[in-house]
């Protein structure tokens, strides 16, 4: 699934010499042509490893990193966000308790996803804890 272009992420990857501007231009063109996610292309092409990209995002966006392979997800969390919404916005609910819904994000720059999560949480009278997750 193609996502929007995460401009801050790409700019910081270039600034930190993790990727060249020419590579960014190629990634954007390929993502748009093939309807693919930029982060997935970065991992697929070996520019950064999956966990390395996730850690970079966590640091960049000042969000905690959640390794969903090491976390026992709470099935109750999946009831708070429909599978269609989760797939569309590329988010995954993985924990709920004490009035807090924990949600993993692939693209913390996606304003539409953040607004949708904020709306869902408010509608259910829940606070939202956001985490970066890997692909």
C-alpha positions in Angstrom: 0.0 0.0 0.0 1.3 3.4 -0.9 1.6 5.9 1.9 2.2 9.6 1.8 5.7 10.7 1.5 7.3 11.2 5.0 9.2 14.4 4.2 10.8 14.9 7.7 12.0 11.3 7.7 13.6 11.6 4.3 15.2 15.0 5.1 16.7 13.7 8.3 18.0 10.5 6.6 19.8 12.7 4.0 21.0 15.2 6.7 22.5 12.3 8.6 24.1 10.9 5.5 22.1 7.6 5.7 20.9 8.1 2.2 21.6 10.4 -0.7 19.2 12.9 -2.2 19.4 11.0 -5.5 18.3 7.8 -3.7 15.4 9.8 -2.1 14.3 11.0 -5.5 14.4 7.4 -6.8 12.5 6.1 -3.8 9.8 8.7 -4.2 9.4 8.0 -7.9 9.3 4.2 -7.3 6.9 4.5 -4.4 4.5 6.6 -6.5 4.9 4.4 -9.6 4.5 1.1 -7.8 2.1 2.3 -5.0 4.5 1.2 -2.3 5.4 2.6 1.1 8.7 4.6 1.2 9.8 2.9 4.5 9.1 -0.5 3.1 11.2 0.3 0.1 14.1 1.6 2.3 14.1 -1.8 4.1 13.5 -3.9 0.9 16.4 -2.3 -0.8 18.7 -2.7 2.2 19.3 1.0 2.7 18.5 0.5 6.4 17.5 -2.7 8.3 13.9 -2.8 9.6 14.8 -2.4 13.2 17.4 0.3 12.4 14.7 2.3 10.5 12.3 1.9 13.4 14.9 3.1 15.9 15.7 6.1 13.7 12.0 7.0 13.5 11.6 6.6 17.3 14.5 9.0 17.9 13.4 11.4 15.3 9.7 11.6 16.3 10.4 11.3 20.1 8.2 8.3 20.5 9.0 5.0 22.2 9.8 2.0 20.1 7.6 -1.1 20.5 8.8 -4.5 19.3 5.6 -6.3 18.7 7.4 -9.6 18.4 8.4 -9.3 22.1 5.1 -7.9 23.4 2.1 -10.0 24.3 -0.6 -8.0 22.5 -3.9 -7.6 24.3 -6.7 -8.9 22.2 -9.1 -6.3 23.8 -7.1 -3.6 22.0 -8.0 -5.0 18.6 -11.6 -4.4 19.4 -11.0 -0.6 19.8 -9.8 0.0 16.2 -11.4 -1.9 13.3 -9.2 -4.0 11.0 -10.2 -1.8 8.1 -9.1 1.4 9.9 -5.9 -0.2 11.1 -5.0 -1.3 7.6 -5.9 1.9 6.0 -3.8 4.1 8.4 -1.1 1.4 8.9 -1.5 1.3 12.7 -1.8 -1.5 15.1 -3.5 -1.4 18.5 -1.6 -3.7 20.9 -2.5 -2.8 24.4 -5.2 -1.3 26.5 -5.6 -0.7 30.2 -6.2 2.0 32.8 -8.0 4.0 30.1 -5.0 4.0 27.8 -4.9 2.6 24.3 -1.4 1.7 23.0 -1.0 2.0 19.2 1.9 1.2 17.0 2.5 3.5 14.0 4.5 2.9 10.8 4.4 6.6 9.8 4.3 9.0 12.7 4.2 11.9 10.2 0.8 10.7 8.8 -1.5 13.5 10.1 -4.6 11.8 8.9 -3.8 8.6 10.9 -3.0 10.7 13.9 -6.3 12.6 13.7 -8.2 9.4 13.2 -6.6 7.8 16.2 -7.3 11.0 18.3 -10.9 10.9 17.2 -11.3 7.1 18.0 -9.6 7.5 21.4 -11.8 10.5 22.3 -14.9 8.8 21.2 -14.1 5.8 23.5 -13.0 8.1 26.3 -9.4 6.7 26.1 -6.0 8.3 26.2 -3.7 7.4 23.4 -0.1 6.2 23.8 1.7 6.2 20.4 4.7 4.0 19.6 6.9 3.4 16.5 6.8 -0.1 15.2 8.9 -1.9 12.5 7.5 -3.4 9.3 
